Amino acid sequence: MVSEKRSFIEYLQVERGSSAHTVRNYRSDLEQFERFLVPSAKEPAKEPEWTEVDPLKIRAYLAHLQQKGVQKSSIARKLAVLRTFFKYLQREGVVKNNPARLVATPKQEHHLPVFLTVDDAFALMEASSGEGLAGLRNRAILETFYSTGIRLGELVTLDVHDLNPNEGLVLVQGKGRKERIVPIGSKALAAIEAYLAAVPFRRDHEERRPLFLNRFGKRLTGRTAARIVARAASRLPKAPRVTPHALRHSFATHLLDGGADLRVIQELLGHAQLSTTQRYTHVTMDKLMEVYDRAHPRAKKAKGP
């Protein structure tokens, strides 16, 4: 008999088209919840009785996470996983109600996106230069991140045939296997072309040839790509903390500063909701106020005698 959890994981993979990264996180969060429900189970492989889970148990679980010092954003994500899981069980007739729906999401701390200045972004691209194939690949990865604003998971799933160099476009497979086409700049294309010309693993007979490879000729992992970004950032004088997501934020912020429409940026980033994209306006407003205070003759505060 297939367990409810395994059936749910298959539903994520097949029906929702979730990425391997998402599926792995859902499985991990559910297993953590199981260990909380049955901390000393004699049969660890046996699932809890999901029909016995109520809002009080879920609230106790969230309180347990908070006591352990888990960040509010992570707690909110784990609650969202439980809501999706019990919604699936309700649809399948396993439970009558979704207990997680009655539990409020912890109030989140709002942080402005971390992003680089244009000068820092350019310096980072130069810092990625290196010797040999790895150096060419690393430069191409950073140029692609900054040029397209794609997510880490989207970058490592790119295949060679997803690129259209003649049109300056790249086909990206986003969350839920939703595809979108985004522009890619000439600098990134030149870096990719230089990298591919040096790749010794010419497996053109394969239907889907990964764009970015590790030293064994296999598809690059997200963890390795993130290390490449961090290593390049460490070569900068001030060594700011740079992640692939910081490059995504930089891409959006620099477009907005350059006059791009917010809805265009929404499409490029693959955001389902405009509200997700609107947080970049806060960054831009801070910059606008700084320029206003510096430039407008009536904005400056009067100095004392």
Disulfide bonds with the S-S distance in Angstrom:
none
